[in-house]
Amino acid sequence: MHPLAVICGLGCILLILLLQSSSIAQDALPALKAHPLPPSLAQWRDPANQGDYFDRVQKTQPDYLVWSQFPVKVYVQPIKESEVANPARAQAWIKAVSQAVQEWTVYLPLQVTDRVEDADIVMRRSFLPIRATPGKPSVPQRIRAAETRYELYDQAIGDGSTILAHRCTVVVQPNQAESYVLASARHELGHALGIWGHSSLQTDALYFSQVRNPPLISPRDVNTLKRIYQQPTRLGWTISKESGPR
């Protein structure tokens, strides 16, 4: 496995995107090609033509973070024995995160799994350390409500070949009101599904900051997701035996 970590931290005021260097050589990656649109996105229409924020989506090393094998399997962390003292909060977290998964299922095929080893996206309940703003030591550190990471790996498929694949880990802090856990999970799942960037409009789920009344997934969010899935990517394509990841 060759990790490529990208961190997206949702703070009380500000959403921060950090890019870290990769250990995967560019010539080890498959050529760029587009995948067919999933039927749910192919059928999506926005009669009001409300636009998108595709120009704010950042490319990564494999270009766009596109899932090509469906359904995408999502693991939602269950209640641990150590949380028996406060099961209500843990159960509220599970309820909110599960609702976010269901909301995005309308636009991409997602399936909840109870086996973490089978998951493409792992939703975890944990507290996040305060992180300084990179390159801005004078800027006050901010508390983050959630974080998304992904890593690349070479995945064996049925015919004996391997493809360039990725998996995501989403951490959502539990010490928030249920409505904000839902908003954080909805937002971070948008990143995990491919929207690696932020909207500048408060009416979009991928708005760069928390708001008092968190928005639902908007047509602009879905329009952006659809454009991303129309782009070429290296993910999901075969790695040649001569130039596999190293």
C-alpha positions in Angstrom: 0.0 0.0 0.0 1.3 3.4 -0.9 -0.5 6.2 1.2 -1.3 9.6 -0.2 -3.0 11.5 2.6 -5.0 14.7 2.1 -6.6 16.3 5.1 -9.8 18.4 5.1 -10.6 19.9 8.5 -13.9 21.4 9.3 -13.5 24.0 12.0 -16.0 26.2 13.9 -15.4 29.0 11.5 -13.2 27.8 8.6 -12.8 24.7 6.4 -9.1 24.1 5.6 -7.7 21.9 2.8 -4.1 20.7 3.2 -2.2 18.8 0.6 0.7 16.6 1.6 3.4 15.2 -0.7 3.1 11.7 -2.2 5.5 8.8 -2.3 4.0 7.4 -5.5 6.0 8.2 -8.7 3.9 9.8 -11.5 5.1 7.2 -14.0 3.7 4.4 -11.9 0.1 5.6 -12.3 -2.3 4.5 -15.1 -3.1 6.8 -18.0 -6.0 9.2 -17.6 -9.4 8.0 -18.8 -13.0 8.8 -17.9 -15.4 6.2 -16.5 -19.0 5.9 -17.6 -21.3 8.0 -15.5 -23.2 6.0 -12.8 -26.9 5.8 -13.8 -28.0 8.0 -10.9 -25.8 10.8 -12.1 -26.4 10.2 -15.8 -30.1 10.7 -15.1 -29.7 13.8 -12.9 -31.1 17.0 -14.3 -31.2 20.5 -13.0 -34.0 22.3 -14.9 -33.3 25.6 -13.1 -29.6 25.5 -14.3 -28.3 26.6 -10.9 -24.7 26.1 -11.9 -21.8 24.5 -10.0 -18.5 25.2 -8.3 -16.4 22.7 -10.4 -13.7 25.4 -10.8 -13.1 25.2 -7.0 -12.5 21.5 -7.0 -8.8 20.6 -6.6 -7.1 17.9 -8.5 -5.1 15.3 -6.6 -2.3 13.0 -7.8 -4.8 10.6 -9.5 -6.5 13.8 -10.8 -10.2 13.5 -9.7 -11.3 11.3 -6.8 -13.9 9.2 -8.7 -15.3 5.9 -7.6 -15.7 3.4 -10.4 -17.0 0.3 -8.6 -20.4 0.4 -7.1 -22.0 0.3 -4.7 -19.4 2.2 -2.6 -19.2 0.5 0.7 -19.5 2.7 3.8 -18.7 1.5 7.4 -20.3 3.5 10.2 -18.5 3.0 13.5 -20.8 1.2 16.0 -21.1 1.8 19.7 -18.1 0.5 21.7 -18.4 -1.1 25.2 -16.3 1.8 26.5 -19.2 4.2 25.5 -21.8 2.5 27.6 -21.6 5.4 30.0 -23.0 7.7 27.3 -24.7 5.5 24.7 -27.3 8.2 23.8 -24.6 10.5 22.4 -23.0 7.6 20.4 -26.4 6.5 19.1 -27.3 10.1 18.0 -24.0 10.2 16.2 -24.7 6.9 14.4 -28.2 8.1 13.5 -26.9 11.4 12.0 -24.1 9.8 10.1 -26.3 7.1 8.7 -28.8 9.8 7.6 -26.0 11.6 5.7 -25.1 8.3 4.0 -28.8 7.9 2.9 -28.9 11.4 1.6 -25.9 10.9 -0.7 -27.2 7.4 -1.8 -29.8 9.3 -4.0 -26.9 10.5 -6.2 -24.4 7.6 -6.0 -24.9 4.0 -5.1 -23.8 3.5 -1.5 -24.1 0.5 0.7 -23.5 0.3 4.5 -21.3 -2.6 5.6 -20.6 -3.8 9.1 -17.2 -5.1 8.1 -14.6 -2.3 8.3 -12.2 -4.4 6.2 -14.7 -4.3 3.3 -15.3 -0.6 3.4 -14.3 2.0 0.8 -15.3 4.8 3.2 -14.9 4.5 7.0 -16.9 6.9 9.1 -15.2 7.2 12.6 -16.3 8.9 15.8 -13.4 10.6 17.5 -12.0 13.8 18.8 -9.7 15.8 16.6 -6.6 17.7 17.8 -6.4 21.4 17.3 -4.3 22.1 14.2 -2.6 25.3 13.2 -3.1 26.9 9.8 -0.2 25.8 7.6 2.2 28.7 6.8 0.3 31.0 9.1 1.7 30.6 12.6 0.1 33.9 13.7 -3.4 32.7 12.8 -5.2 31.3 15.9 -5.6 27.5 15.9 -9.1 26.3 15.2 -11.1 23.4 16.6 -12.1 21.0 13.8 -15.4 19.2 13.7 -14.5 16.7 11.1 -11.7 15.5 8.8 -11.4 13.4 5.7 -8.3 11.5 4.4 -7.8 9.2 1.5 -5.0 6.8 0.6 -4.1 5.1 -2.7 -3.4 1.4 -3.0 -3.2 -1.3 -5.7 -6.2 -3.5 -5.7 -6.3 -7.0 -7.1 -9.3 -7.8 -9.3 -10.8 -11.0 -10.6 -8.8 -11.4 -13.7 -5.5 -11.3 -11.9 -4.6 -7.7 -12.8 -4.5 -4.8 -10.4 -6.1 -1.3 -10.5 -5.3 1.9 -8.8 -7.8 2.3 -6.0 -8.4 4.5 -3.1 -10.2 4.4 0.3 -11.3 7.2 2.6 -11.5 7.7 6.3 -13.9 10.4 7.7 -13.7 11.4 11.3 -16.6 13.4 12.8 -16.4 14.6 16.3 -19.2 13.4 18.6 -19.4 16.4 20.9 -21.7 18.4 18.7 -25.5 18.8 18.5 -27.0 16.0 16.3 -27.8 18.6 13.6 -24.2 19.6 13.3 -23.0 16.0 13.3 -25.3 15.5 10.4 -24.0 18.6 8.6 -20.4 17.6 9.2 -21.0 14.0 7.9 -23.0 15.3 4.9 -20.1 17.7 4.0 -17.3 15.2 4.5 -19.1 12.5 2.6 -19.2 15.0 -0.3 -15.4 15.2 -0.1 -15.1 11.4 0.1 -17.4 10.9 -2.9 -15.2 13.2 -5.0 -15.9 16.9 -4.3 -12.4 17.8 -3.2 -13.1 21.4 -2.8 -15.5 23.9 -1.3 -18.4 26.1 -2.4 -18.6 29.8 -1.7 -22.4 29.8 -1.3 -24.0 29.1 2.1 -26.8 27.2 0.4 -24.5 24.3 -0.6 -23.6 21.4 1.6 -20.0 21.8 0.6 -19.9 25.5 1.8 -16.4 26.2 3.3 -17.7 27.0 6.8 -20.3 25.9 9.3 -23.5 27.9 9.3 -26.3 28.2 11.9 -28.8 26.4 9.7 -26.9 23.7 7.7 -28.1 23.3 4.1 -29.2 20.0 2.5 -27.4 18.7 -0.6 -28.1 21.3 -3.2 -28.5 21.0 -7.0 -25.2 22.9 -7.2 -23.5 20.1 -5.1 -24.9 17.5 -7.4 -24.1 19.4 -10.6 -20.5 19.6 -9.3 -20.4 15.9 -8.5 -21.7 15.1 -11.9 -19.0 17.2 -13.7 -16.3 15.5 -11.5 -17.5 12.1 -12.6 -17.3 13.1 -16.3 -13.6 13.9 -15.9 -10.6 11.6 -16.7 -8.9 10.0 -13.7 -6.3 7.4 -13.0 -8.4 5.7 -10.4 -10.1 2.4 -11.3 -7.8 1.7 -14.3 -5.3 -1.1 -14.6 -1.7 -0.7 -13.5 0.8 -2.4 -15.8 2.9 -5.1 -14.3 6.0 -3.3 -15.5 5.2 0.1 -13.8 3.0 -0.7 -10.8 3.1 1.5 -7.7 6.3 1.2 -5.7 
